[in-house]
Amino acid sequence: MAPAVGSRGRPSTAGAVWAPASLTDTAAPLYADSLVECENLSMAPFYECHYRLPGPETLQGRFAWPERMWDLFTAVERDRLIHNLVHLQPSTHFSGLGSFEWIIAAITDEVNKHILHPIPSPRSVHVCDKEPTRQRVLSSFDPHHRPHHVFRDFTERLPAEDKEEFLAMVPGTHEPQITRRAKNEMARRYIFDVFKDRADKCATSFCVLHGKQCPCFSKAPSPWHSDDSESDNESETTLHLHGAGVICKDASSQGSMSGDGGQFMHLQHLWCAERIARQEDIILVECTPRWEPRTVMKHMPSKYHSHSAVLTTGMLGEQNRRDRRELAMYNSERVVCCSSYVNCGERVIRLFVCYSCVISLCLIQC
């Protein structure tokens, strides 16, 4: 239950960081799914997840966050983290400048300070970003951290005919909202059927690193073996971790604010269809606060459970706000449990207080 509202329209509880008016419950929903019940999705109330907690309040302190996390873990959790780093296969979409990859590298570097035999930093099986500048940055990583594949436009992995028909369903900017929503729903049904019927045809794309078509989901070479042979129990030991900063323009105050009637919603549907087909163990999503997690979770298999919260940098003493929606989805058949960290209030913050915390906490739950 939200705290009582004061005379200026803000809750009167002291010591909290508050949401702008556009994020309160009175805001008009951008998505038709905003009121849909989703039993596998735990949404932390906005007010409950914005209390300030002790944490790094300077840039230097934030760089030292992996060390803080190691000190917080129990011996069992540390062993679990080491085990999962050894077997980790990360991947990202809408990859940006590779912060996801560098955070995993930072966690690995911190772990290596405390163990006898260092772990090679897990390299992403693939990254994907449409922007050429970002592709060049991702391709320029040193060999120990460089992704195995750097892909371009997400839609390039679709067969030509499917891509053409799929993109023809993208709504125009001047069409009524109801029409745009209907077209995006048509696009969703179409691309879901494509991945349901012929996902194997959507598994290659042009790789910037190799200059040719490469498989999107081939097993990454293991740093622990000289050859690429797979062990008999590879599927049991490998931990697939996927991260995405889904396109926020349809839900951002700096964008169209069109919600599920936006021009980029089809890319989220394509991303969701691939996640359903791939069924990674842990999926982490970051977006603008008004993005609606139900647009993804209502389509995921029932074995996926998820937790979401909107957080602000103000919790850590930042003067400049940057509210972001965070979503963690995990395969309950493969991941022991994340709920002890993200069921409500302060525990949500413990998971989402920074992205490296998200990843490292997820990696001790599997």
C-alpha positions in Angstrom: 0.0 0.0 0.0 1.4 3.4 -1.0 2.2 5.9 1.8 -0.2 8.7 2.5 -0.1 11.6 0.1 0.9 15.0 1.5 -0.4 18.5 0.6 2.0 18.8 -2.4 0.9 15.5 -3.9 3.8 13.5 -2.6 3.8 10.8 0.1 4.7 12.2 3.5 7.1 9.4 4.5 10.5 11.0 5.2 13.7 9.8 3.5 12.3 8.6 0.3 13.0 9.5 -3.4 9.7 10.1 -5.2 8.3 9.5 -8.6 7.5 12.3 -11.0 3.8 12.9 -11.5 3.8 11.1 -14.9 4.7 7.8 -13.1 2.0 7.8 -10.5 -1.0 5.5 -10.6 -3.1 8.3 -12.1 -1.1 8.3 -15.4 -2.9 7.2 -18.5 -1.7 3.7 -19.5 0.3 3.5 -22.7 -0.3 -0.2 -23.0 -3.5 -2.2 -23.3 -1.8 -4.8 -21.1 -1.3 -2.4 -18.2 -4.3 -3.9 -16.3 -3.9 -7.5 -17.4 -3.3 -10.0 -14.6 0.0 -11.9 -15.0 0.4 -14.4 -12.1 4.1 -15.0 -12.8 5.0 -11.4 -12.6 5.8 -9.6 -9.4 5.5 -5.8 -9.7 7.0 -3.8 -6.8 4.8 -0.7 -6.1 6.7 2.4 -7.1 6.7 4.0 -3.7 7.9 0.9 -1.9 11.0 0.6 -4.0 12.3 4.1 -3.8 13.6 4.3 -0.2 17.2 5.3 0.0 19.5 2.4 1.1 23.1 2.4 2.1 25.2 2.0 -1.1 28.0 3.6 -3.2 27.4 7.3 -3.4 30.4 8.2 -5.6 31.7 7.1 -8.9 34.7 5.5 -7.2 32.3 3.7 -4.9 30.3 2.3 -7.7 33.4 0.9 -9.4 34.1 -0.9 -6.1 30.6 -2.4 -6.1 31.7 -6.0 -7.1 33.9 -6.1 -4.0 31.0 -5.1 -1.8 28.9 -7.9 -3.3 31.5 -10.5 -2.7 31.7 -9.5 1.0 27.9 -9.8 1.3 27.8 -13.4 -0.1 27.9 -16.5 2.0 30.5 -19.2 1.3 27.8 -21.3 -0.5 26.8 -18.3 -2.6 30.4 -17.6 -3.6 30.9 -21.2 -4.7 27.7 -21.0 -6.7 28.9 -17.7 -8.4 32.2 -19.3 -9.3 30.5 -22.4 -10.7 28.1 -20.4 -12.8 30.8 -18.1 -14.2 32.6 -21.1 -15.4 29.5 -22.4 -17.3 28.1 -19.0 -18.3 27.1 -18.2 -21.9 25.8 -14.6 -22.0 24.2 -12.9 -25.0 22.6 -9.5 -25.6 20.3 -7.7 -27.9 20.1 -3.9 -28.3 23.6 -4.2 -26.9 24.6 -0.5 -27.0 28.3 0.0 -26.1 28.7 -3.4 -24.3 28.1 -2.4 -20.6 26.5 -5.8 -20.0 29.7 -7.5 -21.2 32.0 -5.3 -19.2 30.0 -5.8 -16.0 30.4 -9.6 -16.3 34.1 -9.0 -16.9 34.2 -6.8 -13.7 32.5 -9.5 -11.7 34.9 -12.1 -13.0 37.9 -10.0 -12.2 36.7 -9.5 -8.6 36.1 -13.3 -8.2 39.5 -14.0 -9.5 41.1 -12.0 -6.7 39.7 -14.5 -4.2 40.4 -17.9 -5.9 43.5 -19.9 -6.6 42.8 -20.7 -10.3 41.5 -17.6 -12.3 38.4 -18.0 -14.4 38.5 -16.7 -18.0 36.0 -13.9 -18.4 32.8 -15.3 -20.1 32.5 -13.8 -23.6 29.1 -13.2 -25.1 28.0 -15.8 -27.6 26.6 -12.8 -29.6 25.7 -9.2 -29.4 23.3 -7.3 -31.7 22.9 -3.6 -32.4 21.8 -1.7 -35.5 24.0 1.4 -34.9 27.3 1.1 -36.9 29.2 3.1 -34.3 28.2 0.7 -31.6 29.1 -2.3 -33.8 32.6 -0.9 -34.2 32.9 -0.4 -30.4 31.7 -3.9 -29.7 34.1 -5.3 -32.3 37.0 -3.4 -30.8 37.0 -5.1 -27.4 40.2 -6.9 -26.6 40.3 -10.6 -27.5 39.6 -11.8 -23.9 36.3 -9.9 -23.8 35.2 -9.5 -27.4 31.9 -11.2 -28.2 32.1 -14.3 -30.5 29.7 -12.6 -33.0 28.6 -9.0 -33.5 25.3 -8.8 -35.5 23.6 -5.8 -37.1 19.9 -5.2 -37.6 17.8 -7.7 -35.5 15.5 -8.4 -38.5 18.4 -9.6 -40.7 18.1 -13.1 -39.2 14.6 -13.5 -40.7 14.2 -15.2 -44.1 13.8 -12.5 -46.8 10.1 -13.2 -47.4 9.2 -13.3 -43.7 11.2 -10.1 -43.1 9.4 -8.3 -45.9 6.0 -9.3 -44.7 6.8 -8.6 -41.1 8.1 -5.1 -41.7 5.0 -4.4 -43.9 2.9 -4.6 -40.8 4.7 -1.8 -39.0 2.2 1.0 -38.4 2.6 4.6 -39.8 3.0 7.5 -37.4 -0.1 9.3 -38.5 -2.5 6.3 -38.2 -5.0 6.3 -35.2 -3.8 4.6 -32.1 -6.3 1.8 -32.4 -5.1 1.0 -35.9 -1.5 1.1 -34.8 -2.2 -1.3 -32.0 -4.0 -3.7 -34.3 -1.2 -3.7 -36.8 1.4 -4.4 -34.0 -0.7 -7.2 -32.8 -0.9 -8.6 -36.3 2.9 -8.4 -36.5 3.2 -10.1 -33.1 1.1 -13.0 -34.2 2.9 -13.3 -37.5 6.4 -13.4 -36.0 5.4 -15.7 -33.2 4.1 -18.2 -35.8 7.4 -17.8 -37.8 9.5 -18.8 -34.7 7.0 -21.5 -33.8 7.1 -23.1 -37.2 10.6 -22.4 -38.5 12.8 -21.0 -35.8 15.8 -22.9 -37.4 15.4 -20.6 -40.4 15.9 -17.6 -38.2 19.2 -18.7 -36.7 21.8 -17.0 -38.9 22.7 -13.4 -39.6 25.5 -11.2 -41.0 28.4 -11.0 -38.5 30.5 -7.8 -38.5 33.5 -9.6 -37.0 33.6 -12.4 -39.6 32.2 -10.5 -42.6 29.8 -13.4 -43.4 26.6 -15.1 -42.3 27.2 -16.7 -38.9 25.0 -18.9 -36.7 23.3 -16.8 -34.0 23.2 -19.5 -31.4 26.1 -21.8 -31.9 27.8 -23.0 -28.8 30.6 -20.6 -27.8 34.0 -22.2 -27.6 34.8 -23.2 -24.1 37.8 -21.6 -22.4 38.4 -24.8 -20.5 39.0 -27.0 -23.5 41.3 -26.8 -26.5 38.6 -28.1 -28.9 34.9 -27.1 -29.3 33.5 -30.5 -28.4 30.4 -30.5 -26.2 30.3 -32.7 -23.2 27.3 -35.1 -22.7 25.9 -32.9 -19.9 26.5 -29.6 -21.5 22.8 -28.7 -21.6 22.7 -29.4 -17.8 25.6 -27.3 -16.8 25.6 -24.4 -19.2 23.9 -21.3 -17.9 22.4 -19.1 -20.6 22.1 -15.4 -19.5 20.5 -12.9 -21.8 20.4 -9.1 -21.4 18.5 -6.5 -23.4 17.8 -2.8 -23.3 14.6 -3.0 -25.3 13.8 0.0 -27.4 12.2 2.7 -25.2 11.1 5.3 -27.7 7.5 4.1 -27.7 7.3 4.6 -23.9 9.7 7.4 -23.3 8.8 11.1 -22.6 11.5 11.9 -25.2 9.9 9.6 -27.7 6.5 9.0 -29.2 4.7 7.9 -26.0 2.7 5.6 -28.2 3.0 2.5 -26.1 1.9 -0.7 -27.8 0.8 1.5 -30.8 4.4 2.6 -31.4 6.6 2.1 -34.4 9.2 0.0 -32.6 6.8 -2.4 -30.8 7.4 -4.9 -33.6 11.0 -5.3 -32.6 10.0 -6.1 -29.0 7.7 -8.8 -30.4 10.5 -10.2 -32.5 12.8 -10.2 -29.4 10.1 -11.9 -27.3 9.5 -14.5 -30.0 13.1 -15.4 -30.0 13.3 -15.6 -26.2 10.4 -18.0 -26.2 12.2 -20.1 -28.8 15.6 -20.0 -27.0 14.3 -20.2 -23.4 17.4 -18.9 -21.7 17.8 -19.5 -18.0 17.9 -15.9 -17.0 16.7 -12.9 -19.0 17.4 -9.3 -17.8 15.6 -6.3 -19.3 16.1 -2.6 -18.8 13.9 0.2 -20.2 12.2 3.5 -19.5 9.9 3.6 -16.4 6.6 3.5 -18.3 7.5 0.4 -20.3 5.1 -2.4 -19.5 6.7 -5.7 -18.5 3.3 -7.5 -19.0 3.7 -7.0 -22.8 6.5 -9.7 -22.5 5.6 -11.8 -19.5 2.0 -12.7 -20.7 3.6 -14.5 -23.7 6.4 -16.3 -21.8 6.0 -20.0 -20.9 4.5 -20.6 -17.4 7.8 -21.9 -16.1 9.2 -18.3 -16.3 8.8 -16.2 -13.2 9.7 -12.6 -13.0 10.2 -9.6 -10.8 10.2 -5.9 -11.8 10.7 -2.5 -10.2 11.3 1.1 -11.2 14.4 2.5 -9.6 16.2 5.8 -9.6 19.8 6.8 -9.2 18.6 9.1 -6.4 18.7 6.0 -4.1 22.5 6.1 -4.2 22.8 9.8 -3.6 22.9 10.9 -7.3 21.8 14.5 -7.9 20.6 13.7 -11.5 17.7 11.3 -11.7 17.5 8.5 -14.1 14.5 6.4 -13.4 14.6 3.0 -15.1 12.3 0.0 -15.3 14.2 -3.3 -14.5 12.8 -6.8 -15.2 14.4 -10.1 -14.2 12.9 -13.3 -15.7 14.1 -16.7 -14.7 13.4 -20.3 -15.8 12.0 -21.8 -12.6 12.9 -25.3 -13.8 16.6 -24.3 -14.0 17.0 -21.5 -11.5 16.6 -22.3 -7.9 14.9 -19.1 -6.8 15.3 -15.3 -7.1 12.3 -14.5 -5.0 14.2 -14.2 -1.7 15.9 -11.1 -3.2 13.1 -9.5 -5.1 9.7 -10.1 -3.4 9.0 -6.6 -2.3 10.3 -3.2 -1.1 13.9 -3.2 0.2 14.7 -6.7 -1.3 13.8 -5.3 -4.7 16.4 -2.6 -4.2 19.0 -5.2 -3.1 18.7 -6.9 -6.5 18.3 -3.9 -8.7 20.5 -1.3 -7.0 23.0 -1.5 -9.9 23.3 -3.8 -12.9 26.3 -5.6 -11.7 24.3 -6.5 -8.6 21.5 -7.8 -10.8 23.8 -10.2 -12.6 25.9 -11.4 -9.7 22.8 -12.0 -7.6 21.1 -14.0 -10.4 24.3 -16.0 -10.8 24.2 -17.3 -7.3 20.5 -18.5 -7.6 21.0 -21.2 -10.3 
